[in-house]
Amino acid sequence: MKKKKEKNDSRLYNKNFLQACSNAVNGIIYCATTQTNITKQLILGTIVMILSLFYDFTTAEFLCLTFAVFFVIFAEMINTALETIVDLYVDTYHPKAKIAKDVGAGAVVLAAINAIIIAYFLFFRETEMSQMANSLLNQVLSSPTHLGFVAIILTVIAIISMKATFKKRDIADGVKKENFLPSGQSALAFAILTAIFLNTRNLLVFCLALILALLVAGNRYHDKKTFGEILFGSLMGVLVVVLVYGLTIFKM
């Protein structure tokens, strides 16, 4: 009896770091699938990252912008978790339950106000379109590292959006089935690999990064991901980075 209880309790704990990461990703996908506000915030985050290419941001400014984007999504996820817990224990209207939900919503509002203030000071300091176009060329040519970070962030958003789309179909059908889900870890690994190569153009560094990317892909195959899912995810990561860096060639 004791062994059975311990076996059931083991489901409450992560067996290893990879399982913890997988559960965390599942939480993000759940929010992106079921929470309309988070879906909108992911879309706005994508737009903001693309617009950042048009401005000559310093490292500190870009970090502030990235923090503002992710902090809004973080606050919305905390609010979702809080509402879920409240609904789990409270079936009827209760003043304290209302306070808990209102406080969570207030945290999201404060995060959004913070993001708006940061966006205003970063994006509206230059008003002329000619200055914006010139800063795009200067930024792309002088700081390809910035492109790398933007490309990787866009890859993460693309992964979440794609997985959320497939999960949403499962929820709509009401039937749990095995769908084709591109490997997010493979996509991220090969996106980083591509960004490293385009920034360094060093064969040794590329080979070392390639080994790490292949190890990630091999680990996903060991975790019962199909070869097609791993290949599709890897190609998606490479494609997103190449498209972002392709802006440089197009502009030149």
C-alpha positions in Angstrom: 0.0 0.0 0.0 2.8 2.3 0.9 4.6 1.6 -2.4 1.4 2.3 -4.4 1.1 5.6 -2.6 4.7 6.5 -3.4 4.2 5.6 -7.0 1.2 7.9 -7.3 3.0 10.7 -5.5 5.9 10.4 -7.9 3.7 12.0 -10.6 3.8 15.3 -8.6 7.6 15.6 -9.1 9.8 16.0 -12.0 12.2 13.1 -12.5 14.9 15.2 -14.2 15.7 18.6 -15.6 14.5 17.7 -19.1 11.1 16.6 -17.7 10.9 19.9 -15.8 11.6 21.9 -18.9 9.0 19.8 -20.8 6.4 20.5 -18.2 7.3 24.2 -18.3 6.8 24.3 -22.1 3.5 22.5 -21.7 2.4 25.3 -19.4 3.3 27.9 -21.9 1.5 26.0 -24.7 -1.6 25.7 -22.5 -1.6 29.4 -21.9 -1.1 30.2 -25.6 -3.8 27.7 -26.5 -6.5 28.7 -24.1 -5.8 32.3 -23.1 -6.7 34.8 -25.8 -4.8 37.6 -24.1 -1.5 35.6 -24.2 -2.1 34.8 -27.9 -2.4 38.5 -28.6 0.6 39.3 -26.6 2.7 36.8 -28.5 1.6 38.4 -31.7 2.5 41.9 -30.4 5.8 40.6 -29.2 6.6 39.3 -32.6 5.7 42.7 -34.1 7.9 44.5 -31.5 10.9 42.3 -32.2 10.6 42.9 -35.9 10.2 46.7 -35.4 13.3 46.7 -33.2 15.3 46.0 -36.4 14.4 49.5 -37.6 16.1 51.3 -34.6 19.6 51.6 -33.5 19.1 50.3 -30.0 22.0 49.9 -27.6 22.4 46.6 -25.8 20.8 48.1 -22.6 17.8 49.4 -24.6 17.2 46.1 -26.4 17.4 44.3 -23.1 14.8 46.6 -21.6 12.5 46.1 -24.6 12.9 42.3 -24.4 12.3 42.3 -20.6 9.1 44.4 -21.1 7.7 42.0 -23.7 8.4 38.9 -21.7 7.3 40.5 -18.4 3.8 41.2 -19.8 3.5 37.5 -20.9 4.9 36.4 -17.5 2.4 38.5 -15.6 -0.5 37.1 -17.7 0.7 33.5 -17.1 0.8 34.1 -13.3 -2.7 35.6 -13.5 -3.9 32.5 -15.3 -2.3 30.2 -12.7 -3.9 32.3 -9.9 -7.3 32.2 -11.5 -7.0 28.4 -12.0 -6.2 27.8 -8.4 -9.0 30.0 -7.2 -11.5 28.3 -9.5 -10.2 24.9 -8.2 -11.2 25.7 -4.6 -14.1 28.1 -5.0 -17.2 27.1 -6.9 -19.4 30.0 -5.9 -18.9 33.8 -5.7 -16.7 34.8 -2.8 -15.3 38.4 -2.0 -11.8 37.1 -1.3 -11.8 35.1 -4.5 -12.7 38.3 -6.4 -9.9 40.1 -4.6 -7.4 37.5 -5.7 -8.5 37.6 -9.3 -8.6 41.4 -9.3 -5.0 41.6 -7.9 -3.8 39.2 -10.6 -5.4 41.3 -13.3 -4.0 44.4 -11.8 -0.5 43.0 -12.0 -1.0 42.4 -15.7 -2.2 46.0 -16.2 0.9 47.3 -14.4 3.1 45.2 -16.6 1.3 46.4 -19.7 1.7 50.1 -18.6 5.4 49.4 -18.0 5.8 48.0 -21.5 3.9 51.0 -23.0 6.2 53.5 -21.3 9.3 51.6 -22.4 8.0 51.3 -26.0 7.2 55.0 -26.1 10.7 56.1 -25.0 12.4 53.6 -27.3 10.3 53.8 -30.5 9.1 57.4 -30.6 12.3 59.2 -29.9 12.9 59.4 -33.7 10.0 60.6 -35.8 11.3 60.9 -39.3 11.0 57.9 -41.5 14.3 58.6 -43.2 16.1 58.4 -39.9 14.4 55.1 -39.2 15.4 53.7 -42.6 19.0 54.8 -42.1 19.2 53.4 -38.6 17.9 50.0 -40.0 20.9 49.8 -42.4 23.4 50.9 -39.8 22.0 48.6 -37.1 22.0 45.5 -39.4 25.5 46.2 -40.8 27.1 47.1 -37.5 25.4 44.7 -35.1 24.6 41.3 -36.6 24.4 40.0 -33.0 21.2 41.9 -32.5 19.8 40.1 -35.5 20.8 36.8 -34.0 18.9 37.5 -30.7 15.8 38.7 -32.6 15.9 35.7 -34.9 16.1 33.3 -31.9 13.3 35.1 -30.1 11.1 34.9 -33.2 12.0 31.2 -33.5 10.8 30.6 -29.9 7.5 32.4 -30.6 7.1 30.4 -33.9 7.6 27.2 -32.0 5.0 28.1 -29.3 2.5 29.3 -31.9 2.8 26.1 -33.9 2.5 23.8 -31.0 -0.4 25.8 -29.6 -2.2 25.5 -33.0 -1.9 21.7 -32.9 -3.0 21.5 -29.3 -5.9 23.8 -30.0 -7.1 21.4 -32.7 -7.0 18.5 -30.2 -9.1 20.5 -27.8 -11.6 21.4 -30.5 -11.9 17.8 -31.7 -12.3 16.6 -28.1 -10.2 13.5 -29.0 -6.6 13.0 -27.8 -4.5 11.8 -30.8 -0.9 11.8 -31.9 -0.4 14.8 -34.1 2.7 15.8 -36.0 4.5 18.2 -33.7 7.8 19.8 -34.8 10.5 19.4 -32.3 10.9 22.8 -30.5 14.2 21.9 -28.9 15.7 21.0 -32.3 14.3 24.2 -33.9 15.9 26.3 -31.2 19.2 24.4 -31.3 19.6 24.8 -35.1 18.5 28.4 -34.9 21.3 29.1 -32.5 23.7 27.1 -34.7 22.7 29.1 -37.7 23.1 32.4 -35.8 26.5 31.4 -34.5 27.7 30.5 -38.0 26.4 33.7 -39.6 28.1 35.8 -36.8 31.4 34.0 -36.5 32.0 32.4 -40.0 34.5 30.2 -38.0 34.6 26.5 -39.1 35.8 25.2 -35.7 33.1 27.1 -33.8 30.5 25.9 -36.3 31.5 22.3 -35.9 31.4 22.5 -32.1 27.9 24.1 -32.2 26.8 21.5 -34.8 27.8 18.7 -32.5 25.7 20.2 -29.7 22.7 20.7 -32.0 23.0 17.1 -33.2 23.1 16.0 -29.6 19.9 17.9 -28.9 18.3 16.3 -32.0 19.5 12.9 -30.9 18.0 13.4 -27.4 14.6 14.3 -28.9 14.7 11.1 -31.1 15.5 9.1 -27.9 12.4 10.8 -26.3 10.2 9.2 -29.1 10.1 12.2 -31.4 9.9 11.0 -35.0 12.6 11.8 -37.5 10.2 14.0 -39.5 9.3 16.1 -36.5 13.0 16.6 -35.7 13.9 17.4 -39.3 11.0 19.8 -39.7 11.8 21.6 -36.4 15.5 21.9 -37.3 14.7 23.3 -40.8 12.2 25.7 -39.3 14.9 27.1 -36.9 17.4 27.5 -39.7 14.8 29.1 -42.0 13.7 31.8 -39.4 17.3 32.9 -38.8 18.2 32.9 -42.5 15.0 35.0 -43.3 15.9 37.5 -40.6 19.5 37.8 -41.7 18.2 37.9 -45.3 16.9 41.4 -44.5 20.6 42.5 -44.6 21.1 41.2 -48.1 17.8 42.7 -49.3 18.6 46.1 -47.9 22.1 46.1 -49.4 
